[in-house]
Amino acid sequence: MELRQLRYFVAVAEELNFGRAAGRLLIAGPSLSQQIKALERDLGVRLFDRDRRSVGLTPAGAALLPRVRALLDNADDLRRQAARLAGSEAVRLGYVNWLPADLTARTSTVAQVHVDTWVAPSHTQADRVAGGSLDLAVCWTRREDLDARNLDARLLGADRLYAVAVGHEAREVRARDVLVLLDDDAATWSSWNVYAEQFARDTGARTVRISDGGVTGPAFFEHVRRAGRPVLNSPKGQTTPLPPELVACPVVEPKPYWTWSLVWRRGEVRAAVLDTVKALTDGVGDLGVQASGAWLPDDDPYRP
């Protein structure tokens, strides 16, 4: 069965005359008749009742006709989308450590999105968008960062941060009882340090400055074991499996959220970029960051 044969079937069904259908399709009448017979063999049903004077759809043919039309419409739409994508510019997207799981599914019909392989900190990715080496980036940002770089942003994702403690029982931990790590490596952790310092000021959480890269990874777990209190987990550690002697504890009073923005240059006019923004962010909602009891830094773009 071929799409060409299905188009022949629709033409004959609409004309109810093989001669007129053949003329419309610009093929010979005997060839059209042979193709319809081949289609009937492939489908295992008779599509037309025909004799020397008339042609009519069988009940099976009448039942299949709307489905065949829908199938052909979908095929035509697929060709149009492929042609549009073939002629569109590639959209370059950078990220830090998180991307939507359905990114490809949500953008495949609007643009050729190429995810950049250089995974870099939030401020670096925002700088690359501002400088033009990326079209979009998924990163953490503040209003002042957007204004300084002449960028726009929309909410794409959010992590509710938790604390990691020694033990086996997941219990709620008040924010003021949490320890927050600050890393001396500002080139890598500047966004986290800004976030963590304001969290500590607002909640009374205690901060500890480190220089061993222990905001995440095995060194982070060593800090938890030595801390004597729960330690706030960073966004880079949200999906890391915990050792068996450690447990994730919800942080309350307030509940800290880390937001992921999709950022692009203000004044962007390229349809592929703007359509990608729309495809990724429409319908996302507030992801809980504006709910009662949620905490965001003062300059977070999504703080109420």
Secondary structure by P-SEA (a helix, b strand, c coil): ccaaaaaaaaaaaaaccaaaaaaaacccaaaaaaaaaaaaaaacccccccccccccccaaaaaaaaaaaaaaaaaaaaaaaaaaaaaccbbbbbbccccccccccccccccbbbbbcccccaaaaaaaaaacccccccccccaaaaaaabbbbbbccccbbbbbbccccccccccccbbbbbbccccccaaaaaaaaaaaaacbbbbbbbcccccccaaaaaaaaaccbbbbbccccccccccccbbbbbbccbbbbbbbbbccccccccaaaaaaaaaccccccccccccccccccccccccc
